[in-house]
Amino acid sequence: SGAMAPIKTVLFVIAMDQEAAPFVAAEGLAENASVKLPMTPAKVFSGEVGGARVHVAINGTDTAHGVPAVGTVPAALTTYAAIAELSPDLIINAGTSGGFAARGAKVGDIYLSSAVRNHDRRIPLPGFDKYGDYHIAARDAVDVHRLAGELGFKTGVVTTGNSLDATKQCMDRMGMAEANVKDMEAAAIAYVAEAADVPWFCVKSVTDIVDGDKPTEEEFLENLGAAAESLQKALPRVLDAVAGKELGAIE
């Protein structure tokens, strides 16, 4: 069946240059001038790694404000355009995240997503409440629990919102969702991947502790470099475990 075809094209979607740069450099990927993702400032870096064609799509720099285009809307646009242009067999959303000490997260931990959901889409109307949460469980195509076990990573629920900080309502919702890590893109990328019927999972490096006592913005900036290095060590191992394998046989 088509679902069992080997993974030949892997697309990494990464929000910030700073998160992607060490991995792009380590794998010798080059900026791909032939790929333009329309209506986005995104950049694509491409190369051959371990028998797979690897693309890294980075959201790019926001044209109005000159900072990395983080958040769900740029992530969705980048993913949508990259799927249309590159036809990936697998999408991996890699990046930094906040972790929850209450559920065992420490700075530098690497998590693979067992599910994604949204904590800042609060719509308390019948049916719309579930739409707001938009819980998507990891797809069967990739056994993230086995993969994490093999690579020595953790697995958990990635919860997405468009703020770096968290309101009390956000904290309550993330608690009820038993969230392990919090980011600003994963649920949007998963939504687009599901719409396109492309297998996906997330690889998240913890930069800060959401339920800790340090201000998130200070801790994030302090640990961003270390988290990017941690991703650079993790991502080639993830890639090695999936490249050329048949979906359903990844473990």
Phi, psi and chi 1 to 4 in degrees:
 res  aa     phi    psi   chi1   chi2   chi3   chi4
   1 SER       -  160.0   74.3      -      -      -
   2 GLY   -58.6  -34.1      -      -      -      -
   3 ALA   -64.1  -22.5      -      -      -      -
   4 MET   -95.3    6.7  -72.9  -68.1  123.3      -
   5 ALA   -65.5  147.6      -      -      -      -
   6 PRO   -66.1  151.6   18.0  -25.9      -      -
   7 ILE   -79.6  109.1  -62.2  171.7      -      -
   8 LYS  -105.4  -27.4  -66.6 -152.3  166.5   69.2
   9 THR  -126.4  118.3  -55.6      -      -      -
  10 VAL  -113.6  128.0  179.9      -      -      -
  11 LEU  -109.6  120.6  168.1   65.4      -      -
  12 PHE   -96.4  129.0  -72.2   86.5      -      -
  13 VAL  -110.0  120.3 -179.1      -      -      -
  14 ILE  -132.3  132.3  -57.6  178.6      -      -
  15 ALA   -69.7  -49.1      -      -      -      -
  16 MET  -113.8  142.6  -63.3  171.6   70.8      -
  17 ASP   -51.8  -43.1  -74.1   -6.8      -      -
  18 GLN   -62.2  -32.8  -66.2   96.0  -44.5      -
  19 GLU   -73.6  -34.5  -64.0  169.9  -49.5      -
  20 ALA   -88.9  -31.1      -      -      -      -
  21 ALA   -53.2  -47.6      -      -      -      -
  22 PRO   -62.7  -37.6  -23.7   34.4      -      -
  23 PHE   -68.5  -45.2  174.6   58.9      -      -
  24 VAL   -58.9  -44.4  166.3      -      -      -
  25 ALA   -66.4  -44.8      -      -      -      -
  26 ALA   -62.8  -34.6      -      -      -      -
  27 GLU   -91.2   -1.2  -64.2  -63.9   -5.9      -
  28 GLY    64.5   34.0      -      -      -      -
  29 LEU   -80.0  145.0  -53.6  179.7      -      -
  30 ALA  -114.3  148.2      -      -      -      -
  31 GLU   -59.6  132.5 -173.5  156.5    5.1      -
  32 ASN   -99.8   94.3 -166.9  -27.8      -      -
  33 ALA   -68.9  -20.2      -      -      -      -
  34 SER   -79.9  -11.5   67.8      -      -      -
  35 VAL  -108.1  117.1  176.0      -      -      -
  36 LYS  -115.2  125.4  -76.7  -78.1  171.6  -82.9
  37 LEU   -94.3  107.3  -58.5 -173.2      -      -
  38 PRO   -61.7  148.1   18.9  -28.2      -      -
  39 MET    60.2   24.2  -66.6 -176.8  -80.3      -
  40 THR  -139.7  156.0   78.8      -      -      -
  41 PRO   -88.9   15.4   31.5  -31.4      -      -
  42 ALA   -63.5  152.0      -      -      -      -
  43 LYS  -119.4  146.1  -66.3 -173.3  -68.8 -162.7
  44 VAL  -122.4  132.0  177.2      -      -      -
  45 PHE  -115.1  135.1  -66.7   80.8      -      -
  46 SER  -135.6  159.3  -54.3      -      -      -
  47 GLY   178.4  174.4      -      -      -      -
  48 GLU   -99.7  127.7  -58.4  -73.0  -31.1      -
  49 VAL  -134.9  120.3 -177.4      -      -      -
  50 GLY    52.3   42.7      -      -      -      -
  51 GLY    80.9    5.1      -      -      -      -
  52 ALA  -119.4  151.0      -      -      -      -
  53 ARG   -86.1  122.7 -177.5   83.6  179.9  135.6
  54 VAL  -116.2  128.9  175.3      -      -      -
  55 HIS  -120.3  136.6  -58.3  -74.4      -      -
  56 VAL  -115.2  113.7  175.0      -      -      -
  57 ALA   -99.4  123.0      -      -      -      -
  58 ILE  -111.3  134.3  -56.5  169.0      -      -
  59 ASN   -54.0  -27.4  -73.9   -5.4      -      -
  60 GLY    88.0 -171.0      -      -      -      -
  61 THR  -100.3  128.6  -59.2      -      -      -
  62 ASP   -61.5  129.6 -179.8   75.8      -      -
  63 THR   -69.2  -31.2   46.5      -      -      -
  64 ALA   -81.4  -35.8      -      -      -      -
  65 HIS  -115.6   -8.1  -62.8  -78.8      -      -
  66 GLY    69.5   20.4      -      -      -      -
  67 VAL  -119.6  163.2  -63.7      -      -      -
  68 PRO   -55.1  136.5  -27.8   36.6      -      -
  69 ALA   -81.0   78.1      -      -      -      -
  70 VAL   -84.8  167.0  -60.1      -      -      -
  71 GLY   105.1  172.3      -      -      -      -
  72 THR   -70.7  -36.0   56.2      -      -      -
  73 VAL   -68.9  -52.1  174.6      -      -      -
  74 PRO   -60.1  -37.7  -22.2   32.7      -      -
  75 ALA   -62.2  -42.5      -      -      -      -
  76 ALA   -65.6  -43.9      -      -      -      -
  77 LEU   -62.9  -45.8  -75.0  171.3      -      -
  78 THR   -59.2  -46.5  -60.9      -      -      -
  79 THR   -64.8  -45.3  -53.7      -      -      -
  80 TYR   -58.2  -50.7 -179.5   89.3      -      -
  81 ALA   -66.6  -38.4      -      -      -      -
  82 ALA   -69.0  -36.9      -      -      -      -
  83 ILE   -63.9  -44.2  -69.7  170.6      -      -
  84 ALA   -62.9  -39.7      -      -      -      -
  85 GLU   -83.5  -32.6  -67.3  -72.8  -37.5      -
  86 LEU  -115.8  -11.5  -56.2  167.1      -      -
  87 SER    44.1   59.7  -55.7      -      -      -
  88 PRO   -70.5  153.1   26.3  -33.6      -      -
  89 ASP   -86.4  -21.9  -58.8  -47.0      -      -
  90 LEU  -151.6  138.8  175.8   67.7      -      -
  91 ILE  -116.5  129.7  -65.2  170.3      -      -
  92 ILE  -120.7  117.8  -61.4  173.5      -      -
  93 ASN   -90.0  113.2  165.7 -135.6      -      -
  94 ALA  -113.7  145.2      -      -      -      -
  95 GLY   169.0 -171.9      -      -      -      -
  96 THR   -88.7  165.4   54.6      -      -      -
  97 SER  -161.0  163.8   63.1      -      -      -
  98 GLY   -92.1  144.2      -      -      -      -
  99 GLY  -114.9  158.9      -      -      -      -
 100 PHE  -104.4  113.3  -70.7   85.9      -      -
 101 ALA   -59.4  -34.2      -      -      -      -
 102 ALA   -59.5  -26.3      -      -      -      -
 103 ARG  -112.9   25.5  -79.0  175.5  -74.4  -72.8
 104 GLY    90.3    8.6      -      -      -      -
 105 ALA   -79.2  142.6      -      -      -      -
 106 LYS  -129.5  152.6  -64.6 -171.8  -75.8  -64.1
 107 VAL   -57.0  132.4  169.7      -      -      -
 108 GLY    97.0  -15.1      -      -      -      -
 109 ASP   -61.4  148.4  -79.7   -8.9      -      -
 110 ILE  -111.7  127.1  -59.2  -80.6      -      -
 111 TYR  -114.5  137.9  -81.9   86.0      -      -
 112 LEU  -100.6  144.0  -56.3 -173.0      -      -
 113 SER   -78.5  124.1   53.9      -      -      -
 114 SER   -87.5  -20.5   57.9      -      -      -
 115 ALA  -169.1  162.5      -      -      -      -
 116 VAL  -126.0  153.3  -64.2      -      -      -
 117 ARG  -155.4  176.5   47.4 -154.9  -47.5  177.1
 118 ASN  -118.2  133.3  -64.0  -90.4      -      -
 119 HIS  -104.0  -10.1   57.4  -95.1      -      -
 120 ASP  -113.8   16.6   65.9   -9.4      -      -
 121 ARG  -106.9   77.3  -62.7 -178.3    7.7  153.9
 122 ARG   -93.4  107.9  -64.8 -177.6  -69.3  -83.0
 123 ILE  -131.2   84.2  -42.4  172.2      -      -
 124 PRO   -78.5   62.3   26.3  -29.0      -      -
 125 LEU  -126.2  150.4  -61.6  168.4      -      -
 126 PRO   -54.9  128.7  -23.7   32.6      -      -
 127 GLY    83.9  -42.7      -      -      -      -
 128 PHE   -71.2  -23.7  -74.0   91.0      -      -
 129 ASP   -62.4  -45.3   49.5   -1.9      -      -
 130 LYS   -69.0  -36.7  -76.4 -168.3  167.4   58.8
 131 TYR   -61.0  -42.1  167.4   76.3      -      -
 132 GLY   -62.1  -47.1      -      -      -      -
 133 ASP   -64.4  -41.8  178.1   37.6      -      -
 134 TYR    44.2   58.2 -137.8  104.0      -      -
 135 HIS   -68.2  123.5  176.5  -83.3      -      -
 136 ILE  -124.7  117.4  -50.5  174.7      -      -
 137 ALA   -77.3  154.4      -      -      -      -
 138 ALA   -55.8  143.3      -      -      -      -
 139 ARG   -78.4  153.2  -70.1  175.1   62.8  130.4
 140 ASP   -65.5  -22.1  -65.5  -21.0      -      -
 141 ALA   -57.6  -31.9      -      -      -      -
 142 VAL  -126.1  120.7  178.1      -      -      -
 143 ASP   -84.2   90.4 -172.4  -24.0      -      -
 144 VAL   -65.1  -30.0  -70.3      -      -      -
 145 HIS   -67.9  -44.2  -64.2  -75.9      -      -
 146 ARG   -66.8  -41.9  -79.2 -167.6  148.9  163.2
 147 LEU   -61.3  -45.0 -173.7   57.9      -      -
 148 ALA   -63.7  -41.0      -      -      -      -
 149 GLY   -60.2  -43.3      -      -      -      -
 150 GLU   -66.4  -36.9 -173.8 -176.1  -63.6      -
 151 LEU   -94.9   -5.5  -62.6  174.0      -      -
 152 GLY    76.2   27.7      -      -      -      -
 153 PHE  -101.2  174.4  -59.3  152.6      -      -
 154 LYS  -101.3  164.6  -64.0 -179.6  173.5 -177.5
 155 THR  -123.1  155.3   59.0      -      -      -
 156 GLY   178.0  176.6      -      -      -      -
 157 VAL   -80.1  127.0  173.6      -      -      -
 158 VAL   -98.3  125.0 -178.6      -      -      -
 159 THR  -112.5  135.9 -175.6      -      -      -
 160 THR  -115.2  140.5  -63.5      -      -      -
 161 GLY  -155.1  165.4      -      -      -      -
 162 ASN   -95.3   10.7  -85.2  -63.1      -      -
 163 SER  -118.2  145.3  -63.4      -      -      -
 164 LEU   -71.9  -36.6 -170.1   63.6      -      -
 165 ASP   -88.2 -173.0   66.8    5.8      -      -
 166 ALA  -144.1  131.8      -      -      -      -
 167 THR   -75.1  172.0   65.2      -      -      -
 168 LYS   -61.2  -41.7 -176.3 -173.3 -177.7  -53.0
 169 GLN   -60.4  -42.0  -70.0  103.8  -48.4      -
 170 CYS   -59.2  -47.4  -71.2      -      -      -
 171 MET   -61.1  -41.7  -69.5  -60.0  -81.1      -
 172 ASP   -62.0  -46.0  -69.2  -13.5      -      -
 173 ARG   -65.0  -41.0  -78.4  175.0   69.2   96.5
 174 MET   -65.6  -35.0  -69.4 -172.3  -72.2      -
 175 GLY   -64.9  -46.5      -      -      -      -
 176 MET   -64.8  -32.0  -74.6 -170.9  -63.7      -
 177 ALA   -79.4   -5.0      -      -      -      -
 178 GLU    51.6   45.0  -61.0 -169.9  -28.6      -
 179 ALA   -67.2  139.8      -      -      -      -
 180 ASN   -97.7  -40.1  -62.8   88.6      -      -
 181 VAL  -137.2  152.6  -68.1      -      -      -
 182 LYS  -122.2  130.4  164.4 -173.4  178.5  -70.2
 183 ASP  -137.3 -167.8   88.1  -32.9      -      -
 184 MET  -123.7   10.6  -65.4  174.0   67.2      -
 185 GLU  -140.3  -31.8  -69.5   86.7   20.6      -
 186 ALA   -52.4  -47.4      -      -      -      -
 187 ALA   -64.5  -33.5      -      -      -      -
 188 ALA   -69.4  -41.7      -      -      -      -
 189 ILE   -66.6  -42.3  -68.0  164.5      -      -
 190 ALA   -62.4  -39.3      -      -      -      -
 191 TYR   -59.6  -45.6  177.0   87.4      -      -
 192 VAL   -70.1  -41.4  178.8      -      -      -
 193 ALA   -60.9  -42.2      -      -      -      -
 194 GLU   -62.6  -42.9  -71.8  -74.8  -42.6      -
 195 ALA   -61.0  -34.0      -      -      -      -
 196 ALA   -90.4   -3.3      -      -      -      -
 197 ASP    58.8   43.7 -162.8   27.1      -      -
 198 VAL  -111.1  127.0  179.4      -      -      -
 199 PRO   -57.4  147.6  -23.5   33.5      -      -
 200 TRP  -151.7  157.2   59.7  -86.6      -      -
 201 PHE  -158.2  171.4   64.5   94.1      -      -
 202 CYS  -116.4  147.0  -51.3      -      -      -
 203 VAL  -123.6  112.4 -177.3      -      -      -
 204 LYS  -120.4  128.7  -62.9  -72.5  170.2  178.7
 205 SER  -101.4  130.4  176.9      -      -      -
 206 VAL   -82.2  120.5  175.4      -      -      -
 207 THR  -100.0  -24.5   50.3      -      -      -
 208 ASP  -153.4  161.2   56.1  -86.3      -      -
 209 ILE  -105.0  114.4  -60.4  -57.3      -      -
 210 VAL   -62.4  -42.9 -177.5      -      -      -
 211 ASP   -98.9   29.0   50.4   -5.1      -      -
 212 GLY   -97.8 -172.1      -      -      -      -
 213 ASP  -101.3   -6.7   46.3   13.0      -      -
 214 LYS   -86.2  143.9  -78.3 -169.3 -168.6  170.3
 215 PRO   -60.0  131.3  -19.2   29.5      -      -
 216 THR   -52.5  -45.0  -65.0      -      -      -
 217 GLU   -63.5  -37.0   57.2  -82.0   15.0      -
 218 GLU   -67.2  -48.0  -75.2  177.1   23.0      -
 219 GLU   -65.8  -39.2 -157.1  173.1    7.1      -
 220 PHE   -59.7  -51.4  172.0   78.0      -      -
 221 LEU   -65.2  -36.8  -69.3  169.9      -      -
 222 GLU   -63.3  -37.1 -164.1  177.3  -61.8      -
 223 ASN  -106.6    0.4  -64.5  -38.8      -      -
 224 LEU   -58.9  -45.1  178.5   58.4      -      -
 225 GLY   -61.6  -45.8      -      -      -      -
 226 ALA   -64.8  -39.0      -      -      -      -
 227 ALA   -67.0  -38.3      -      -      -      -
 228 ALA   -64.7  -39.4      -      -      -      -
 229 GLU   -65.3  -40.0  -67.7  -62.0  -26.9      -
 230 SER   -62.9  -40.8  166.2      -      -      -
 231 LEU   -63.0  -41.7  -86.1  178.1      -      -
 232 GLN   -61.0  -31.7 -175.6  -98.5  -55.7      -
 233 LYS   -78.5  -35.6  -67.8 -172.8  179.5   73.2
 234 ALA   -76.8  -43.3      -      -      -      -
 235 LEU   -63.9  -40.8  -66.7 -179.9      -      -
 236 PRO   -61.4  -33.0  -24.1   34.1      -      -
 237 ARG   -69.9  -38.6  -63.3  177.9   60.6 -147.3
 238 VAL   -64.2  -46.6  170.7      -      -      -
 239 LEU   -60.0  -44.4 -170.6   54.3      -      -
 240 ASP   -60.1  -34.6 -172.2   47.4      -      -
 241 ALA   -75.7  -21.6      -      -      -      -
 242 VAL  -109.9  -29.0  -60.5      -      -      -
 243 ALA   -61.8  128.7      -      -      -      -
 244 GLY    77.4   -8.7      -      -      -      -
 245 LYS   -79.3  159.7  -59.9  -80.5  167.0   57.4
 246 GLU   -84.7  139.8  -69.4 -171.3   -7.3      -
 247 LEU   -60.5  139.7  -73.2  167.1      -      -
 248 GLY    94.6  -20.3      -      -      -      -
 249 ALA  -107.0    8.5      -      -      -      -
 250 ILE   -85.5  114.4  -65.7  171.4      -      -
 251 GLU  -161.7      -   46.0 -170.4   62.1      -
